[in-house]
Amino acid sequence: MDVTALTTLVAVPSALLGLATAYYQFRRARSETRRAPAPPRRRGGLSGVTVDMATAARPGALFGREDEIARLRAWTGGADRQRLVGLLGPAGIGKSRLASEIAEAAAERRAGAYDYVVWRSLKDGPAPATTLAQLLTLLSRGRQAATGQAEDDLAQLAALLGRARVLLVLDNVESVLDGTTTAGHYLAGFEGYRQLMDLFLTAARPCTLVLTGRELPEHVHLAATRDGRVKVLRLAGLSEAAAGALVGQYDLHGSPAELRGLCHSLSGNPLKLQLAASAAAETYGGDIAAFLVSYEQAPGDLGALVRAQVERISPLEQHLLDWLTVERTALTVPELTALAPDRHAAREVSGAVTSLYRRSLVERTDAGQFVLQPAVSEYLTDSLVERCVAELLAVEPRVLDTVALFDPDAPDHLQSAQIRYLLQAVLDRYRTAATVEPAVMLHRTHTQLHDRTLRATSCLAGNLINLAAAEGVELGGWTFAGSTVRRADFTRARVAGADFRGARLVGCRLHTPVSSIHAIAFSPDGLLVAFGGSTGDIWISRVSDLAEVGRLRGHVDWIRALAFHPDGRLLASAADDGTIRIWDHRTGREVARCTGHEGKVTGVVFDAGHEQLLSVGDDGFVVAWSTRTWRERARVRAHDCQVWALARSADGDLIATAGEEHSVRLWHAGTLEPHSVLTGHSDWVLSLAFTEPPLRLISGGHDGTVRVWNLETGAVDVEVGHGAWVWAVAARGSRIAAGYGDGTLCSWLSGQDSPAVRRTLLGHTQRVWSLGFSGSDGLLASGGDDETLRLWDASSGECVRSLHGSTSQLCALHARAKEVVTGGADGVLRVWRRHEGGAAPEPEAELVGHTGRVWSLRVVGADRIVSGGEDGTVRLWLRTDDHWQGRVVADLNKQIWSVEALDGGRRIAVVTENGSVSLLDMADGGRVERELAGHSGWVWSVAATPDGSRVATASYDRTVGWWDTASGRLLGRFTGHASPVTGVCVSEPLGRVLTGAYNGEVRLWDTADLSCRAVFASSHSGPVWNAATSPSGRLAATAGGDEVVVLWDLEAEEPRCRLSGHHGWVLRVAFCDDDTLASGDQYGNVRLWDTGTGHCVSTFHAPRVYERLDLRGVRGLSARQLEALSALGATVG
């Protein structure tokens, strides 16, 4: 020890210490200002390193770490470069800051040691797949994205590491290790990090992985003893001189021995020293001796130091620390003020935050925000959990009444952390300390303390609901009448049957009756977002909170495109019903309707410069409509096929169209004269967007590629491949986003020559149908089959807001004598037992296995069901002793739209989303026996004769195929429909086929000569969605988008009656063995009809998410929200 130096440092408290403090502050400021805030970035000059370190620790002042820095620099960039470096040490020792210093040095090194420097924090426990996906898109510059298959994604990453030099820092690795077992073992579900780490040992290029943690994985320690390319550095405490320099920043006084005793007792731990020095200066006037006396019990324990600091703070300071612990992110003083317990406390927040900063309990960011230091955050999290458990055991909530443990509006990754480290931790710790299960405790607490939840500031009810959601507790029968319910997540909680009469809801998240989202548009000022999808409704929501401000109803089929007029007043919508509707979205009034396309209208854009609206559709035409009269101004045949996409350049000079013929065509917007043709895609082109400057065109399609076209040369500047179809692309400026059929969403910047990757945006679980950029703040909106609308910060990849839909839409229906089987949007098959006398059927069983909508099912005999759906699987369900078991018999990796049983279920006919029809041999494990090829358009449905020898296929090409299943031969076609054929059924006894078309027309055909026996042009005023024949073959039924079921007498070849009562599109019909007819609509309602009288004998529906939820008199919800909740089963009024 250098006693002289130490004595001098302690003895000179003013000028020299002030200078030292100023120096270290300057160094800290300099090290921070050189770090640009938005990742990733490309360093200029000679280095050319792509740096992604937005979440890295602040380097700060590093006292006495010169030797460690020199060693780490040699290991990460010198001649002694290692493949894997572990930084090991206790909390507060400075691992993260040291790693940040090394990463920054690597990023600025001019020798070109690395191409990428990347930082990922594991503090909040991101899944291995999440980290892997981010690395794939970053290192491939957007050309590759995760497939979701770990083996394939690891192979992709290995190849990338063979082409680029990468320095990756994984900070806080102990967060993914199991602290309850032998050191170094992964938590369940996080074992994938070992495989990721192993890649750095085998990479073809010199790459380095740096791990920081209080413990390291066991395999890393083993590798360090066997592999010369692996090093582990155990960080010790600071030397006495360095420790003295650190505490010398505080106004302390004492003898050299006392200072030496302080540094020794704290083991030279920098964070401990900061906390102790702060406490000594604040409480003991800088007297080291007095401080040491008070901490003689356990001065070296970090938890004791934090606890000692916390025990001395004011109630308001404790309250702010609790909120910072929950929020897990940096907050400004105004944000903290908003969380104050009352108005008086709100005036004191600024001073309380300053006090916490002086005590070294919070850190201040460059932006003036305040955040907890990681080691302090861990202690405070543990303390908060302990206090919550104690309060639940004593049934005496304090912090549970004043602080919400969960924020449903937080970004997704923070919500996951709050669930894991707070809600689940409270439940797990309670379970080990109590004699009753958490479910019992939660109900007891709720019952005994209901009066406590009546206060306007209470957080207790919301905490109990979120804890119940994490535990999976059903809240039916619980009463929250009159309660203040704050920050409750009703999208996770099971609240059906609960009583919230007169309750006040604050900051809660609720489901909305939104289904698949196929179209999105932002208003020109960026304040509103419009979206629509498979229900035909259009929703208008505020961007700030996604609250509904309007709903537009009128379309009778899927919404395909939306566009705001540049003045923001009007909204145009295009739909599968063949119409374009112009809305005043503020009043909800339909201003005009444009009709002229044959079939679907798939794209619409405003061209204000030419006072026109442009549209495209099934018929291959581009149509220009006057925005003064809304009449057709001009049209041109753009393609000899269906057009899927339409885009307009920002200057209004060009429009682009694309469709099924694999090419992209550009047109002069004002005249609709052709400009050029771009070829290169190998399949349908589904989406288009312009980006500028410079002016480029983005296209995506079935071939799985996103292409960036140079419009001057017609060449592809950039091509980004993916394994799934590209359903949506969007652009703002030079930023591009693409949405894929597997739920992947990617965003990047397009440079002159290649895309600089930004992010893979993780969150959607099913196909992404639609994307849109806000013109005001660069937010990206996405919607898809998972019934969610998400708003993203595209540069950071964070989901900043989300809206969760829920529908009870009935997608599949079949029946037999005593049972009806339904398949829904929730992926569940439900078996309903029928009763005599018209009583509503009761649920008998729920068959769970599909991970998406069940589009089709067939009951085979008394004990088998075959189903197919959105997840691409065909499943067989077998009943044994009233118990159903299911298994996957085929995974076709494509959505399955229709299934039909042949030969008593020995073979299955399957229609997939690409329009193919396959015959599967069930006796041979679901092997594809043969394909039925011959249609030129998609096939919507399939129907078979009872013996399975013949099948009929209804196609988008406006024909019905008639097939021999033994040979796979096309026997002929039923032709005559003028629009796509969407429903088909077969009556073998009469030799008849009944078909229904999208235009509402129904035809009856003779199977002997394929002639048309009868045409019923106006049987339905909307699309015919489904058709079915009775077991006798003498009756048939058609389901219509006009909310009507038509019953047909096939012997008389005429309609028997119209069955009315549904209040939504009737999507499915099926006959029971006794000729009772079942029909199901888009809202999940099923009706049973007596086909002799035409009377409805009973109705039932699948449970809705808010069934019997009593919201009468509830406060905090708008009339629109209450209407939406009513559609989901809630009682309002």
Steps between C-alpha positions, in 0.01 A plus 500: 500500500616851422416659838647835402285527191195389692568743784552785258172422323305500825671807639436729203120524476453814298695611196664173401193290567288748310740477211501122514122494507482739206743284308309181554172672419657633181630155409161350567326764291747457219463122497123534490468771238702297256227234509218580260166402649331325210622149418629357285731755347788480259822658618663731251866546418727202467316270737168450314365300795126448541426565867184390683543597865184692593449302820865494604607612845637853529879470511538751784819568690709182536735529797804275514400267215791572270640144521160342436434731207836416345440128538147516360611711206762239417239224525251681281717653233869441546728216408352294784143531373263249662181343375319524834576729794322477833491792745414352837440681826249598770229760462629855480858404412478682164468216247254675272684831497829329428343299217350820360843667505650206309215490247530871436874462448439219252247713313750784461807292427646602167663168427168359382486226764123460474221559251230498767499594868174392662370524856208301638384515861354180644377680813133460410543141379441521122438159345791350303283511187455875543871569526573262214243670275646844571851381421390337175340813359779727623790294366327418170397864446139397469551227242429223747253462783421237757297199389398407853683168466799513738718266296446690177549841663823391669627374164421839347685680778799268469526587132483872577772469764710341231477814288520783754713584804265547790549615858187411698450591866235311697459695822356361827517138385404382849145610418454191279662262748315304768599638837324217684727220377870435461670810361516540125184318390250671272142578589247282322443639153831690485729210405518641148755755620755221531465418133532867410818531708649188346477660155767752597744217574452353153455816290713513186587866555660649813192581711484563872222450751527689831286383791450692823341347806514420868518142382578359160359192328672179609608418145686832479710415808573155356599649165739739674697204636514314170493758221775758467256735325279542810594728788319585823599812692387513860470862602632576845433809703684824439841560648506725806637786290225463238236459768628811668478691172139390459384599850710812474227642276284529811548747783647255755755544775688256717836349569683283247427199719130578505489543125700181460251324725208626293653379173601167650161432657331558165749279312577781257156456335432823304123501551533423871753776534269747327206405721711512817666830411163651414351381829798623701488841335123537528442360848822536695632825360776314318636345825640162393548381857138565596382325188715192571359467849145493370581235241715271709240222480519432125674780320614289206157375392364688197143425601568638846643820353202548271264409781667745732462774242138407436414489870601867528304632206164671517172322419483694175850391401404138577189542290704628205751216536214250492366650179847505340535135599175414325554713190853358442590793277616859529234757594498878495404713799159585342436128446589428863285790613203341326555191720499693828244376754330838541519865398707604800759230425504599133644838595787327682602253229785707356671531837443133577660393173801725567536339842494151349766604252725636776458170684622309188172306483413634155706606201434788264508445124617742234136588431437602861312182588552295813553126515607240753851358487466126409634365829281741698204408279546133583502566873198729477312247286566230759397737777180597321408135447569421867283787618217396270514142625503617861199719434310212343584270791382762749209612279620854559595657166698821491727499197246282317253777558724783379717355221384304194729203436413483130456749218288371209612797289874429540703362208471124462842415642434704815163333548672162482752611761228634730315170478812292565680704765200648683166326450633147462768556764237611753291192427796259517632646823156504656456136406812402698404708804129427534285199576234586242525532125531848345155466343343462845708787638405734216130432549530544877689827463249626247205406721638646822636820350238593246434826685867594458462489120228764503748784544575698185879456535499129580707257293390192698224374271718528190787317673270219613360463147848491344624250760194286430575518128858386559372212714229406249218560749150539362331807647141396426289579806746754643360844565688823434187712520589863568875428502773707342669258260837637394729354233317167479564297187163362396658338196688259728256470790212252488220734604195333344221502757662761727311797645640847427180698547577863568876438494745764380751372245829691468776408255358154434540301181198323354422286201312651209280309252762526224587202284775466240632841393554526125531875442656792690525873433621795709331837476720769341563668838596165658240535777267223381544151365232319301493125461264234373489133421294186481187632674441777245509768770750788496636629830636850563725529807714768659868425454583630849310224683327297224162595645216463251360828372288364218382189320381485139256228402362412161733262319383138486840336449869535581656845495799495264630858494456836673617849405451840660446803279793744541271748674430237766123533482409207276596134513471261206455126555524214250351160571435153367134595453606683183436851629705804591339708771584860587446591863494814708674323786412774749126442462510138386294591194553333164549790258516303177532152358699409190399186314640372175755234578404139439595309812718612787651846523850445635665842496409866528704825516419870479670711234421851619711666231270365232184512713443130469482175690670197346401139556589148387333163535427149388410607149852622421395863445635823641204737540519875559209661686434873519522628858246768408222275374628152603421381151733296283733723304715245318611141508777292350562127503819478697539122519338190354453365850400600848681811625611471862686824561490872421741775610548868419822700508518795739517753217190350341660445161507120504288212617604135511284189468576132541321169518499138405704530179828553691576844357476855633363770270546875534257758364479876465245589765338788314440321170522130595742455213759225549843600627700178535488136600720343769559125482684270732257354750434130448150497649209729585589850616286583802620838627656826380632824651705795378797630698692824449736669470619363270179377337491123517229236496470221757322178410431176682323180407445128506859428404604614848710795383492873562651687207619859483476623140704777343241677289758663276655172390218257573748281684473353848742682731429280800327166545419372848388138520276327751343157528143627521275705273533877524148624560577863578767761439504863610744788471554847640793695365772241469365273773346171387290245685380159386244263651508128433266204506678342797440803723845651450525877470824667391600866474815649351649803329568475131825667402627564152638152458372275776262503794644585838310278740305648782288238664296184490185606682378210711144476624262373234428129522327456165502646151563875473243628250550874509749775581501877504739779598385817669610806310547710815717301741612191312290254697439172323161330533450130431200269501448135434319175554579500873234770543743761628589849386851600605673836490880485482794728537656362185852621583514334843276204422283566806127442489382820665127431492273211410132427460383144561199374312280208584223341303285195549466462125379160395725370224400133470186298568387140461234292665347160558192364680567604857804725472612818329871574463629854450841641426588857585742784459660397830617169350274291723259231380192475721267201516144594598242248626149551359190461717143408424230762504696792364727560800828663405787256452760486777877482457622146539869531417761749383767366266815709524796462265474736205700822538282709268150512359330171422372557148341163433402177674315179426339254741576144387282232654433511873847546636723690257543861392735631233596868513724742314585861550723800502799319653534279191430174682243230439402345832313181582302488825396163645249446779551221749271469803376859455856633492642658185862480394646671197810462288649668195471276196643750251682832520470666161659830609215690331165616632233238448169638381289189452509131590271219388493137612506229233446124533383526859801708593766276349591789270469874546465767232677818607494851346793727594548875470699475179193351335624141474282196574675200654374151581658367817525131585415485871608138524846602385566778750331774301717448193397707197357237269439732208432860404190612312638759260301683237355822639652829390403675824480429868274221622273607787325180600456133423204263531479126442247231422428273800713219358789738432533401134429850374581848631392845389731798542379861506753740355584863469528441125116497496476129426431185697719198435358146500765241583551125515690447826637156412692630199514870579354567156293811430173365362371842403405847613177670596525836326270799496557698816599862439692537827718281722331184627518491879266218607429150371314188614410169339178295505594156375149346516368766264818543297509868576764759594393829659739795476501852637703794375645818634235710323222316687400281208408133562501234228386138488692256279452148363800273565414275206561751224633799700210711381346784696150408621403833656635847569391711799656837438365683803476234766745694716579871500852432618767236448411134548755384755410134538269225382397163640267210416287295739584133569205399280634713218160659443564830677778753477582826674707803409655752742513861393676824573148652504442340846257249347494121461311366198358149521473318166278214382729317258224269370279794413808698393386813678554690824275379783536793742725775630618472858560835671626581847874533477647847554821454304634314202395135506823317435420130545206261470480127581224240528455264792404137437132581564504782240515768769707783354778682688624841388777716643589866453801727526428583864501136611122458526363160396134439422323166466208494257210262453515452123137389492362821647787740438493599867809556713485244781802613702802727499840485667847644460856434609608678817610854429796648680285728719194277535281617793754766599285760675608852406178683576571851624874463452700823482809576292375338178349680203170409343691352207707281731188378678340415166810304402506314832133415463582328171747285695237385748509768770184643657504878472255779568 
